[in-house]
């Protein structure tokens, strides 16, 4: 389905919720509405594409979100909040309510579409009209916390420049609600120079030394070969799944899956890459990446845990960056951070997430579920 194929429909005005705002240069209030079914989701396509046009990521588009919902939305409730100022959409917070529980206690968790728990593998975030981000975030935050039908709001870590998480935390504090604000460093956007040597020179001396040591240590211990796999999507997904199961069956069961349709389209257009590292004659590390304009985006990486002491993902991504430079890419982005390479290859960007509890019982049940999941 493509947005141009969908007839435009207005969301029902009965769901509007007025939220006051104090910026005099803009309208004094925002109307926040909730889209809760596929028809209303489809009606947002054109406005969604307008807001996401400034992003270079396919993961911010309406089509990707709609595809994710069709694939993963069974058993969940759709809740897309749409903010309008003077009748024009100024912000979209695509959310859904996931249902689960522990020890017989049901729990409804409100999350961003495309995220699972604190995992945000595709760096997803709400969409805002440029210039109206903070005012719209305040309106959306108040509407989210006023909305019924969930027990816990869990906004996964996203770039700190996106104002919704901070706005939710401030609104929760003002409303005397229980909440947790978490900050982290995540490596995301790595600009690429014109050559591998220029990239090495851009690193600090200690960082450069560690990077070189990892590659030399692996090559000295095992026969190693890097290559780019240009086979079909099913074979790529099978390779990723096999290595993921080797690391942890539990992790594999809860791991966000890549969308086959998106990968197939990228493969047909020549934008899909599966970077592979062969060690001792077997594929020991893979990284699935997609070229988006002038950037190469790593969506997922996996490795054989038997080679963990030699940091196979770190070495693999060294080769991948060198390969991307060779084909003229201007940037290399990490969508799923891993400790195996985070400290070596790129500078950090601050990430922020927030969890809000509607009651003490919800907080206790949520923490118990996290504890059981980690065992």
N, C-alpha and C positions, 0 to 999 in steps of 0.2 A: 504494500500500500504506500502511496506517495501523497504528501500533503496537498498537492494540486488536484488530486482526485476526490477530495473530501469537501462536501458542501459546507459553507460557513453557517454555523448556528450559534446563537447567543446562549450563554448560561442562564439558568433561571434566576431572576432578580431576587426571588424570595430568600436566597441564601446569603444576600449581601449583609455585611456587618460593618458599620461605620466606625472608623478609628480616627481620632483627632490627631493632627500633626501641626507642628509649630513653624514650619518654614514658610515665611511670607512670600517668597518668590514663586511658590508653587501653590496649587489648590490646598485648602486647609484641611482636607480629609481625603482618605482613600477608602474605596469600597473593596472589601475583600470577599470573594465568592469561593465556593468549594465545588470542584468538579469531582463527581463520585461514580461515573460510569463511562463506558467506552464511547458513547455518543458525545458526551460532553468533553471527553479527552480529544476526540477527533476535531471538535469545534475549535480547539485551541491551536491547531496546526500552524496557521498563517502567522498569528501573533508570536507563537513560540519560535518559529524560524526567524522572525524579525529580531527578537531579543538575542538569539543564539548566533546571529550572523557574525558578530564581532569575535567569536571564539574560533580558534583553529582546530577544535576537537570535534570529531564525529560524535563523541559521547555526550555532547551538550544538545544535540538535535532532537526535534520531536520524534523523528522516525526511529532513532535508536531507543528512546524511552518507551515508545509505544511497542516496539518489538520486544523489549525486556519485559514489559508488563504482560504481553501475550504469552511469553514463554514461562515466566516465573510467578505470575499474579494469582494463580489458582489458590483459593482458600484465604486470600487476603482481601482487604477492603481498600479501594482507591480513594485517596484524598489529595487532590491537587488544589492548592490555594492560589488564587489569581487576584492580584491587587490592581485596581484601576484608579487613576487620577485624572479627573476631568474626562472620564470615559475612555481613556487610552490605557492599555495594559502597561504597567510599569514594573511588574515583578511576578514571577511564577515560582512557587515552591512545590515541586512534585513530590508528594508523600504517599505512603501506603501504611496500612495497619496490619502487622504480622501477628498471628495468634499462636500462642504456645503456653507452656506452663511447666511447673516442677512440683512434684509431690502432690499432685491433684489440684494445685492452685493455678487457675487460668490467668494468663497475662497477655494484654494487648499492647504491642509496642509500635509506636509511630516512627517511621524512618523515611529517609530519602529514597525515592525509586532508584534501583540499581545498587543499593548498599545492603549489607547484611551485618548487623551488629556494628562494631566500630570499623569494620573493613570498608574502605572506599577505594577499591582497586582502580577505578576509572577516573578518579579525581572529580567526582560529580559535585555539583553545587547548584543552588537556586539561580535563577536568571533575573537580572535587573536591567532596567533602562539606564543608560549612562547619564550620570548627573543626578539621579534620583535614588541611588542605592541605599543610603542610610535612612532616609525618610520612609522608603518603601519597606525596608527591613524592619523598622519599628512597627509599622502597621501589620506586617505579616506575623511578627513575633507575638503581638497581642492577640491576633486572631487565632493563632495556633494554640496558645495557652487557654483561650476561651472555648475552644472547640471540645465537644464531648466525644466519647467513643473510644478512648484509649486510656491506658494506665501509666505508660512510660513514654516519654519522647526521647529518642536517641538519635541525635544528629551526628553522623560519623565525621571524623576529622576531615577538614577541607582547608583550602588556603585561607590564611588569616585575613587576607584582603577582602574576602566575601563577608559582609557584615551581619548575616543572619544569626550565626551562633552567638556572637557577642550581644546582639539585640535580645535574643531569647534569654540569655543569662541575666541581663539587666531587668527584663520584664519579670522573670521568675523571682529575682531578689526583691523587686518592688511588691510583688504579690505574696511574699513570705512563703514561697514554695521551695521544697527540697530540690536542689540541683547540684550537679558536678560539672565543673569546667575543666577540660583537659587540653593541654598544649603539648606539642611535639615538634620535632624537626623532621622534615621529609624532603628527600632529594627529588626534584621534579624536572626542572628545566635546565638543560646543559647546552649552552651555545657552543657550536662547533667552529673551529678555525679552518683554515684551508689545508692543513696537513696534520698528520699524527704527531710529528715532532713539535709543531706549534702548540698542540693541545698539551703535550707533556710539559712544555715550558710554562704553560699557564697554571700549573699545579705548584703547590708549595714543595720545598725540597724533601721534607719527610713524607708527604703524601706520594710524591713521585717515586721515592725509594721503596715504599711499601708496595706500590702498584707493580713496579718492576720485579720486586722480590717474589711476589705471588706467581707471576708468569714463569719466572726462571725456576722456581721451586717445583712447580707442576711439570714443566718440560723436562727437568732433571730426574724426576721420579718415575714418570710414566710416558710412554709414547702417546703423543697428543696431536690431534688434527682439528682445525676449525674449518667449517664449511657452511654454506647457506643452502637449506633444503627447499627445493622448489616443487615438492610433490603436492598431492591433493590435500584438501582440508581435513578429511577424515584421518589420514595418516598423521597429520600434525597434531590433531586433538588426541589421538591415541598415544602419541609419544609423550605429550604433556601429562596425560592421565596416568600412564605407566610410572613415570618418575614421581608423580605426586603420591601415588599409592605406596611406593617404596619408602617414602619419607614418613607417611602416617596415614593409615586407613581412616582415622577419625578426621584428620584435616581434609582428606579428599571428599568426605561426605558433606562437609560444610563449605567447601570451596566454591566461590562464584565461578560459574562456567562462562567461557567465551561464547558469543553468539555465532553459530555456524553460518547463518545467512550473511552476517556482516563480513565474516572472514572469506566466504565464497566470493562475494562481490569484490572484495579487495584483491583476492588472488586473480580473478579475471581481469582486473584493471592493472595488474602488475605492481600493486602497492603492498602486498603481504610478504613478510620475511620470516622464516624460521631459522634463527641462528643456532647452530649446533656445535657442540664440542665433543669430539670422539676421544675417549681415553681407553687405552688397552683394547682397542678394536670395538668398543661398544659406545653407544650414545650415552653420555654421562651428564650432560647439561644442555638445556634448550631454552631459548628465549623467543617468544612470539612477538613480532613487532609489525607495525603498519605505518606506511609512509602517508603523512597528512600534509599536503602542500610541500613545504621545504623542511619539514621536521620528521624524524623517525621516532615513533612512540612505542615503547616496550610495554605490552599489555600484561604479559605473564611470563614468569621464568620458573623452571624446576630443575632439580639436579638429583643425582644418585648420591644418597647419604654416605655411601662407602668412601667417597672421595672428598667428603666435607673438610678434612684437614688441609686440603690443597685449594680451598676456595674456588671451586669450579665455576660458579656463576660470576664471580669477580673477573676471572680470567676470560670467560666467554664474552662478557660485556666489553672488556678491553678490545678484543678482536672485533666485536660488533660496532663499536664506536669507530675503530679504524676503517672498517668496511663502509660505514655510513659517510665518513669524510671522503672516502674514495669515490662514492657515487654522487657527491656534491650536496649532501644534506647540510643544512645550516643549524640544525638543532637536534638534540637527542633527549627524549623525555622518558622518565620512569613513572609508570602509573602504579606499580606495586613495589614498594620498598622492601628490601631484604638486608639484614645485617651483614650478609656476605659481601656486599659491595657498597653499602651506604656511605661509609666513611672514606672511601678511596676515590670515587670517580666524579663526584659533583658537589657543589656547594649546597647548603641547606636552605630551605624555605620554611617559615613557621606555619604549622597547621594547628587548627583549633576545632574542638568539638564540644558538645554539651549534652548532658543527660538530665532530664527533668522528671521528677516523680510526683504523681498526683496524690499519693498518700504514703504513709509509713509502711503499710502492708505491701503496696506496690514496690517500694524500695527494697524491702526485705526479700520479697519473692524474686525480684530481678537479680539481686546480688547472689541469692542462692542458686539461681539458674546458671549464672556465670561461673560459680564455684563448681557446680556439677559438670559443666561443659569443659572445664579445664582439666578435669581428672581423667 
